[in-house]
Amino acid sequence: MVKMNEEEKIKLKKLIKELEKIRGRHTELVSVYIPAGYNLVDVINQLRQEQSTAENIKSKTTRKNVLAALEKILQHLKLYRKTPDNGLVIFAGNVSEVEGRSDIRLWAIIPPEPLDTKIYWCDQVFVLEPLKEMVAEKEIYGLIVLDGKEASIGLLKGKKIVQLKKIDSFVPSKTIKGGMCVSEDTLILLDNGQIIPIKNLKNNHKILSYSFEKFKPIFTDSFEIFKRKPKEAYKIFFSFPSFSITLTPEHKIFVVNKNGIEEKFVEDLKIGDRVLFISQIKLQNKNYSKKSDRYLFQLLGYMLGDGSFYKNRIQIYDKDLDLIKKYASIVKRIVKKEPKILKRRNTYELRIYSKKFLSFIQKNYTEIVKKSRERDIPSIILQLPNSILKFFIRGLFDAEGYVDKKTGIGIRMTNEKIIRKLHLLFLRFGIVASLRGPDKHQRYELRITNPIFLKQFYLKIGFGSEKKNKKLKEILREPKHSLSFSVPINGIFLRKILEKNGIRKEHLKRYGMFLSGKRGISYPVFRKLVGEIKKLNKISPNELKLLNLFLSSSLISPIVKKKIKIKTKKTFYDLYIPNFNCFIANGLVVHNSQRRYDRIREDAMNQYLKKVGEISSKIFEEIENLKGVIIGGPGPVKEMFYDGDYLKPQIKQKVLGVKDTGYTGRYGLEELVKRSDDLLEKAAIMKEKKLLNRFFKELRMDGKVVYGFENTIKALQAGAIEILLISEDFEYIKAKFVCNKGHEKEIIMRENEKKEVRCDICGERMNLVDKKEILDEIEEIAKQFSTKIEFISTDTNEGKQFKALGGIGGILRFKIE
């Protein structure tokens, strides 16, 4: 195949640019591509048929213009005895910018390379893709510049440098200690039932972690604590269930995706990512012998929510008289005194006079008698077995809880500590609630909406209030649709397992949306799906075991709803847990740090370089005839990247070299090309740079160069130019003007120049009627004197400087006056 020369490429590019600007008012622009060797008679017959079809076009104007364009093409084809060797491309259509007026124009091109595409198309634009492919740069190099902070991936396409991708690194600085961290108020669960902020964690505690080997929560006392004070962090908000957590950008979270369960930096988390959250915790509490104390804890729960404490009395309030009476009987049972019930406007007051009982509470349950916003759930209560703890929660919900037919059950308080601990306390009963707040009244809310967890609350905790219990029963009796919390498995991941075992998606049609990765799946539905998979009797025992592990995992997968970057002055903490490498923070399964900070940095660096390698390989693999890859950047990271197995082997073998640069980013890519002249010796950009360097050097010395249209053409006609330089954006044309009396005149001018031209004969103003390229004429003159022509791109700084000098110039054989 004969390769098109630079002149042909430039002309074709200009034509494509011209045709791209044309827009038909309707589908009236006709494109015809006739491949090399194709029978011209067949094409003519097809176009005749298209004329017949066009007669049916409803719009009179469109019909007229399409028929006129087809007729013009047919008339033009009479000029050819056969299809030209490289094929033929014809464009025709109405290019008038005035509605209702026709101006049918035709362009015919014999392509510079053989055409293998046959097209007939009528549209509002011309079909130009096959021609664009011909002029697309065939000389392409891959470029990568990187350091420890960022990487830029680009291409050198002919003479043009294009930045395709910028990747930020979150590799921690060598001077920082501690690495990945959670905020100091993050709640940690202990094996004795306590729930404490991570800042209060001691080395003798046993904390909740998760074993991915056994797929279950597990407590461990093997950990180390780190802390640091970062300047920035992210507050992440989740839904299904709602809750939040604050972490440093380089902390890792486990996410559910099409590859299973993987780690992801907080910085890289996206809206819609699914994470891992504990849905159930089992404690090995000792049996609690004093079952009668359940009444005390129910009363304490109510007092925590709505108790008022004075010197010699305790007061609780409720609008429900029956509930007040119930608590009056509980008080009488515990205190051995009859409390007073008083009517207060729209509520009732239960007044307990017992200094001894008040002192008992103050001594043993100090957190309950504090001011409302300072109260907390006493540690001793958190350590109770579920059989007794449920009465404390029941009392609290009697005081502050509500039941709503639309939203389920919930509790609102201005005390954030209590609501957050209650959120995790529910997990001991297998209840998942959503945590929101603060609202405009500075209240925090815990809400249970899912029918499964509403039933769990009813069966395992319940209300002391008969009215609230009755409402809850009514909700449970009515079938209610609710968005369920998802099993931590991605449908595409499961589909891969099934297809490997010969099970196609069509076998399980009702689960199509899940298996396509378009939605999550609830535990009840997933249980049915596993049952159906088992019945097919195709899946291997090991993979069936894996699916059953997901079912018993005590995990759900909330969705990332919002991510906010914040400035912070708080202390952040992290743990190193050697056996499990994760811990539970605010109910979320998060990755731990490494014992040595350099291992954190090494891991982060590895992930960063892996990401750069994967993205680079993917980009470069898609480029046909990639000539080579050059790597650069400041510092040692570029060598680490090249020496490691981060690029795919087929891409790595195309690496031409590694170069030092002072920058990354766009400037780094340009610097890399400049410093790679030895590697790109034969590349078009280097040839052009050398040529322009020679031109500008001569220009500075007032040497053998010429520039500007008139001076250059004069020197060319004198045979004085050795190398003629023409910008790819050369703007000069030959314009034809006509006056009203029919006198004609041709002048050379810039294509977009607005110029008033007067007739030399009659002096009247002349109108522009035609434009012609003058490159052909310039080339003919150059051939007469064996002058070499070089076309200069405008993609480099040097090329832009040359364009500013007029876009045409030359290196002289000899100086001329």
N, C-alpha and C positions, 0 to 999 in steps of 0.2 A: 504494500500500500504506500502510495506517495504521501509523504507528510507535508501538510500545509506550511508555507513559510510565514514569517512574521507579518509581512505586508498583508497577506491574505487574511490572517487572523484578525488584524486590526480593522480591516474593511468589514469583515463579517461582524465583529463586535459592534461597530458603529451602526450597521444596518439593524442588528438586533435591538440596539438602544432606541433607534428611530421607530421600529415597529412596536416596541413595548409601550410607547407613549400613546399609540392609537387605540381608541375605545369606540366600538360601534354603539349606536343608540339602541339597536336591537341585535338579534343574532343574525348579522348580515356580513360578517367578515369571514371570507373563505380561505382555508389553508389547504394546499394540495402538496403532498410529498410523493414523488415518483422514484422508487428505488433504482439503483444502477441495474441495467439489463432488463428492465420491465418493459413489456410490450406497450408502446404508446397508443396503439389503436384501442386496446382494452381500457386504457384510462379515459380516452375520448368517449367511448361508449358508456362508461360508468357516469361521466359528467353529463351526458345527454339524458341518462335516466334520472340523475339528480335534478336536472332542469324540469323534468315532468313532475317529479315529487314536489319541487318548489312551487309549482302552479297551485298547490293546495294550501299554501300559507295564507292564513286568514287576514293578516294585516296587509293592506294594499301597498303601503310604503315599503315594508320589509320584503314582500314578494317581488316588487319591482327592483329593489337593490340587489337581492340575491340572484335573480335572473340575469341582471346586467353584469354582475361580477362573474357568473359562470360563463356568460357569452364572451366576456373579455378574455377569460382564461382559454376558452376553446379557440378563439381567434389567434391568440398568442401561440398555442400549440401547433398551429399550421406552419409556423416558422421552422419546425424541427422535423427532419425525416425519420429520426429515431431518437430514443432517449439518450442524452449525453452519457459519456462513460461513467461519470460520478453520480448520475441521477439528476433530478431537477426538482426545485422547490418553487412554488408559485403562491403568492399571496395577492388577494384582490378583495376590494370592498369599498363601501361608501365611507370616505374619511371626512366628509363635510361636517363642520361644527355647527351648521345652521339647520334647525329642525325643518324637515320638508324639502330641503334642497339636496340634490345628489351630486357627489363628486367621486366617481368610481376610479380608483387608482389601482395599478398593478405593479408588483415587484416580482421579477423572475431571477432566481439564483441558481447557477450551477455550483453545487457545493465543492469546496476545495478537497474534500475527502469523499470516498464512495459512500453513498447513502444506502442503508439497508432497511429503512422504515417506509411503509406505505400508509399514507394518511389522507383521508378526506374529512374535513371538519368545518362546520359552520357555527360561529359563536360570536360573542361580543368582543373577543380578543383573538389575535392570531396565535396559532400553536407554534411555539418557538423552542420547546425543550430539546428536540433533536439537534437543532443548530447550536444551542447553548452547550450541549455535551461536546460538540466538535471543538468549541473554543475554550472549554474548561481546561485549566492548567493540568498538564500531564506530569509536570516535574514538581513533586510534593515531598517535603521533608517534615518529619515530626519533631517538635521542640518541647522540652520540659525544663523549666527552671524552678528550683526549690531550695528552701532552707528549712530550719526547724519551725518556722512560723507559718509559712504559706507555700503553695505550689501553683504554678501557672502552666497550663498545657496549651500548645498552639501549633500552628502549621506554617511552614514557608511554602506558599503556593506560587510558583514562578518567582515573581518579584515582590509578592505581597505577604506580609506577616499578619497572621490572624490569631488572636487570643480566643480560644474556645471555652476554656474552663479555668476557674480560680478555686482553689481548695484551701480553706483555712485549717491550720493545725491547732489542736488544743493540748499540745504537749506541754506540761508544766515547766516553768523555768527551773534551772538547776539550783537557784538560790532559795527556792521555796521549799519548806518542809511540810509534809502531811498529805498533799495531793487531794484525793477525792474525799469530800466531806458532806455531812448533813448538818442543818442548823441545830443550835444548842437546845431548842425546845422540842425537837423530834422525840416522839414517844417510843420507848423500848419495852418489850414484854419480858418479864422474868418468870422462871419456872414455878415460883411460889404464888403467882397470881398478881404480883405487883406490876404497876405500869408507871414507869419513871421517865423523866426527860433524860436524854443521853448525857447531858452535862453532869448528872448525879450518878452515873454508872461507875461501879467499882470492880476491881479485878476478881473479887470473890463472888460476884454475881453469876447466875446462869441465865443466859439470854436466848431468845428465840431466834433460830436460824432455819434454814431449809436444806434438806438433803435431796439433791437432784438424782442421786443414785437410787434412793428408796422412794422418791416422789412423796415425801411427807415432811411436815414441820418437825423440828427437833431442837432440843435445848442443849446448849454447850457452855462450858465454863473456860474453854480454851480460846482466849482472844487477847489482843493488845489494843490499847487506846492511843489515838493520835489526836492532836487538835491544832488548829491554825486560825488566823483571822484574814479571810480573803476580802477583797474590796467589792467583788461582784458575785452574785448568785442568781439562780433562777427559781422562781416560785412556779411550781407546776400544779395545775388544776386538772382533776380527773372527773369523769362521769361514769355511771353504772358500776360501782357506786360513786357518789360525789365525795371528794375529800381533796386535800392538798398536801404538798410537802415542799420544803425549800432545800435545794442542793447546789453545790458548786458545779460549774460547767463541765469539769472533767470527771465528775462522778459517773459511774456506770449503772444502768438499770437494765433489767431483763425484759426483752420485748418478744411478743409472739408474732412470727411472720411465716412466710411460705417455706422457710428453711427449718422451722421448728421453733425453738426458744434460743435467742441469741442475745449478746450483750450490746448495749448502745450507750454512747456518751450522752449525758443530759443535753449538751450543746446541740447534738444531732437529732434529738427527739423532735418528731413532727406531730402536728395536730392529726388525730386519728390513729396514732400508734397504740397498740394494745400492750399492756404491761401485766405484771403478776401481783395479785393481792391475796392475802390469806383469808379464807372464808370460814375456817373452823380451827379451834385450838383445844387440845385436850391436856388438862393438868392432872398430875398425880397427887391431888390433895388428900390429906389424911381425913378419915371419917370424923365428923363433928358430932360429939356425943350429946350436947345439950340441944335437942330438937326444939325445946320450948322457947329457945332464944330467937326463933324465927319471928315471933311477934315483936321482940325488941328491935330487930333489924328492919322489919317493915315500918315500924314507927320512926326509926332513925332515917330511913329513906325519905319518908314524908317530911320530916323536920329539915333534912338537907335542902329539900326543894322549897318548902314554904313555912319554915319554923321561925318564930321570933323569940328571942331569949332575953329575959330580964333578971333582976337580982333574985327574985324568989318564985318566978313562974315561967312557964313556957306556953306560947300561944301558936295554934295552927288554924288555918282558915280554909273554908271550901263552901261553894254554893250548894253542894249536894248534902242535904240534911242526913240522908241515910248513911252516906259515907262518914260524916262527922260522928254519927252514933256508933258506927263500926269501930272507928279509931278510939272513941270514948271507952268502949268495952276492952280494947287492947290496952289502953292506959290503965284502966282499973285492974286488969290482970297483972300488969307489970309493977305498978306503983302501989297497988293495994289501997288506992284512994279514988273517990268518985270525982272525976273532973267536971267542970262546969261548961254547959253549952249556952252560948249567948247569941241572940239575933242581932246582926249589924247590917242595916239597910238591905242590900241585895246579897248578903252572904251570912255565913254562920262562923262563929268563933268557938274553938275548943280551948279552954283555959285549964292548964295543969299547975296546981300549986304544990310543989315539992322541992324544997331546997336540996334535999338529999339526992333526988333523981337528977336535978340540974347539975350538981357537983359531980355526980357519976359520969354524966355525958362530957362535962368539961375536962375531966381527968382522962377518960379513956378514948374519947372521940372528939378531940379538940378541934379538928378541922371543920366539924359540923356547926359549931357555935360561933364561928368567925363572921365578919361582915359578909353580906351576900356575895360580892364579887371575889372575895378572898377564900371562900369555902372550897373544900376539896373532898374527894372520897377517901376516908381514912385507910391507911395501909392495911390495918387489921381486917377491914371489911373486904378489901381486894383479895385477901388470902383465904377467904371462906370458900368451902366447897359449893358447887353450883346449887345443891339442894337447899342451902341456906341463903346464898347470895341472891337467889331469885326473889326472895321476900324483900330484900333491901331495894332492888330495882323496882319491884311492884309498888312499894311505898312511894318511891320517887316519882313514878309515873302516875300514881293516884294524885299527887300534889301538882305536878307540872305537865303531865302528859295530856294528849288529846287524841280523839278518834274522829276521822273525817272520811265520809263515804268515797270521796274522790281521790284523796291523797293517801289514805291508810292511817297509820298511827305515827305520832311524833312527839317531840318534846322541845320546848324553846326555853332558853335561859340566857341571862347576860353573862353567866360564868363560863368562859371558854374551856377552862381546865376540866370541869365536870363533864361537859358534852364530849370533849375529845377522848377522855378516858372511857366514858360510857360507850363510845363508838367501838373501841377495841374490846371492851368487856363483853359486848354482845357476841363476839366471835366465839367465846366459850360455850355459847348456847347454839352455835351454828346459825347465827342471825347476822345478815349483812345489812347495814343501814347506810344511808347517805348523810354526809355531814356538810352543812352550809353555814355561811355567816362570815362576818357580822352583817346584819341587815341595817336599815336606817335607824332602828332603835337600839343598835349595838347588841342584838340578840343572836345567839348561835342556835342552830336547829339540827336535830337528828330526826330523820324520817325513814320509816319502813314502809315500802310501797309494794314490794313483790309478794304475791299471794303465798309463795312457799315460806317466806320469812315471817309473814303475818301469822301464818298457822303455827310456826315455831314459837313465836312470841305467846300466842294464845295457850299452847300446850305446855310450854316450859317456864313461862313467867306469869302472864295474865295480869289483870287488874284486880285490886280490892274493890273498886267501884263497880257495883252491879250495872249501873247505867252504861259505863264505858265497855264493860264486858259484853253487854247485850248488843251494843253498836258494832263491836268487833265481830261477834257471831254473825250478824246480818251481812257484814262485808264478806265474810268467808263463805256464806251460803250462796251469794251471788257470783256467778262466773265472771271473772274480771280479767280483761286483757292487760298485761303489763310487760314492759320491756324487761326480759330476763337477763340476769348476769351470765356472762359467757364462760364456757369451758376454755381453758388456755391452749387452744389448738387452732391453727389456721386451716381452712378448708383445702387450700392448694397443697399444703404439706400432707394432709391426709389423702388427698387424691393421688399424689405421687406414690404413696405406700400402696394404695388400692390397685393402681395401674400396674405396679411392679408385680402384684399378685394376680393379675389377669382380671381385675374387677374394674369395669368402666363406669363412668358417671351415669350412663344410661341405665345401669342396673339399679340405681338409687335416685330416680328422677325427682322424688319429692324433696331431696336435699340439694338440688342443683345450685341454688343461690349460695349456700354454704360452701359446697365443693368448688365453686368458681371463685371463692375468696371475696365475695361481695357482702357477706354478713357473718356475724358470729353465730354460735349455737348454744342453746341453754342446756343445762344438765339433763332435764327430763327427755328432751329431744335427742341429745347425744346418746343417752342410754338406749333409746329405741334404735338409733342408727347402728350402734355397736351390735345390738341383737340381730339386726337384719344382715349385717356383714358376716356375723358368725354363722347364720343360717345358709349363706351362700357357700360355705365350706371350702373357701379358696385361700383365705388368708393364713399366713404361717403362724404357728403358736407364739413365737417371740413377738410378732407385731400385734397380735391380739392381746398379748400380755401388756404391751405398751399402751394400747387403747384403754385397757382396764385400769392401768396406772393413772391415766389422765382422769378417769372417772372417780378415783379415790384420792386424788391429789390434794384436796382441801385448798384448791386455788381457783380463782376466777380471773378474768382479764378485763379490767377497767380500760377506758379509752382516754387518751390525752385530749383534754378539751381546750386548754389554754396554757401558754407559757409566757411568763413575764420576767424580763431581766431587771434585777434590782441592785441598788447600791446597798451595802450592808456594813455595819460595824460590829456585828455579833461574832461570837466565837463559834467555829464549826468543828465538828468531831467526826472521826472515822475509826473503824475497827479493822483489825487484821484477824481473820478467823481461818486458821490453816486448813482445817478439815473440810469445811463447807464453802468457804469463800463468798459468803453472803450473810445478810442478817435482815430482820424484819423491822422496818422503820415506818411508823404511822400505819402499819398494816401492809405496807408495800415491800416486796422482795427486792432488795438492792444489793449491788456488788460491794464487797469490802475492798479496802486498800491493800497494798502489799507491805510487808514488814519493812522493807528498805525502800526509801523513796526513789532511789535510782531504778528500782525494778518497776515502779509505777511509770516513771518517765520512759523507761525502755519499752514497756508494754504499749504506752500511748504512742510512742514514736513508731513502733512496729505497726500499730493499727493505722496510723496516719500514712506511712509509706505504702502499706498494703492498699489503702484506698486510692492513693495516687497511681499505683501500679495498675490496679483494676480499671480505673477510669481511663488512664492513658492507653492501656492495651485495647480496651473496647473501642476507643476512638480510632486508633491507628489500624486496627483489624479491618475496619469498614472502608479503608482507603485502598483502592486498587493501585498497584504499581508504586507503593510507597518506596521512595529511593533510599531512605535512611532515617535514623533518629539521632538527635544530638541532645545531650543532657548538660545542664549547667546550673550555676548558683553560687552564692557565697558560702564559705565554710565547708565542713566535712560531710554534711547530710547528703549531698549529691553522690559522693563516693559510696556511702552506706546504701543508698538507693540502688546504684548500679551493681554493687557487689552482691547485694541480697537478691533473692528470687522473687522480686516484686513484679517485674514485667513478665508477661508470658514468653516462653522460650522463642517462639517465632518472631516476636517483636524485639526481644533482647539481642538476637543475632543480627538485627539491622542497626544496632547502635554504632555510630561512626566514631564517637569520642565523647569525652567529658571535659568541659571547659569551666574555668573560673569566671564568674561575673560578680559585679558589685551589687546587683539588684535582682529582685524577682519581679513578678508582675509584667506589665506591658513593656516597661523599659528594660527589664531583664531579658525578655525574648529578643528585643532589638539588639541588645548588647551581645547576646549569645550568637546571633547571626554574624555580627561584626567580628567577633573573636574567632569565628570558625571558618575564616577564609581558606585555611589549608584543607579543611574537610569539604568545603563547598566550592573548590577551585573551578569545577566545571558547571556549577549552577548558574542559571541566568542572572540571578541577583548580583553575584560577584562580578560577572562580566560587565554588567551595567554599572556597578559601583566603580570599577576600575576605569571604565570609559569616561564616566562623569567626573571622577577625580582628575583625570587627565585634562578634560575640558575646563574645569574650574581653575586648575593650576595655571593653564595657559592664559585664562581670562584675567587672573590676578596679576600676571606678569605682562599683561597687554601683548600677549603672544599671538600665535597663529590660530585664532578662533574668530567666528562671526556668529551673531545671533540677531533675532528679530526677522520678521517675514521679508521685508523688502531687501535688506542687506544680504540675507542668506540666499534668496533667489538670484540676486545679482551675482554673488560669488559662485553659485552653482552654474549659472549660464556661462561664466568665464572659465569653467573647468578648474576652479581653484580649491574646491572642497574634496578632501580625502575621504572623510566620514561624515555623512549627513545625519544629524540627530533630529528625530521628530517625536514629539510627545504623543502618547496614546490618546490624549485628550486634545489633539490638534483641532483648532476651531475654525480655520480658514476655509472658505468655500468660494466657488465662482457663482455669483448671483446674476440672474437675467432680469432686466427691468424693461418695461414697455410703457410708452406714453399713450394718451388717448388718440393720437394721430397715427399710431402704429410704428413709430420709430423705436428701435431696440438698442439696448446698451448692456454690455457685460462688465462687471467690476469684481475685484477680489475684496472680500470683507469677512469679518468674523461672523460665524453662523447666527448668533443671537443678537448681533448688533442692530440697533434701530438707527436707520440712516435715511435722510431725505436726499433723493437723487433727482436732478433736473435734466431734461433732455438737452443735448448739445445743439440740436437743430432748431427746435421751437421754444425751448426754455420752459416747457410745461413740466409739472411734477410727474414723476414716473412711478409705476406700480411694480412691485416684485411679483414675478410670475413663475420663476423657476430657480432651483438651487442645484448645483452640481458639485460633486467632490472634485478636488484638484490634486489629490494624491497621485492619481494615475499620470497626470501631466508632469508632476514633479519627478516621479519615478522614471519617466521616459527621458527627461533631461539628464538625470543621474546616470542612466545606462550609457548615454552617449559618451560620458567622460569616465566610465568605470568607477563611479563614486559608490561606495558602500553605504547602505541605509541601515540605521539602527533605530528601533522604536523604543522610547523611554517611558517607563511606567510612572504613574503618579502615586504609587504606594509607598515609596521611600522618601525620606527627607530631601535627598539629592534630586529625586525626580520632581518633587514639588517646587524646588528652587529653579530647576530648568524650565518648568511650565511658567513660572512667574516672569521669565525672560522672553516670553512670547511663544514657547512651545516648539520652536524650530531654531536650529543653529547648526554649526559645523566646525569640524577640526580641519584646518586648511593645509594644503600642500605648500602653499606659499602665500605670503601676505599680499593683499591688494589694496589699492588706494580707495 
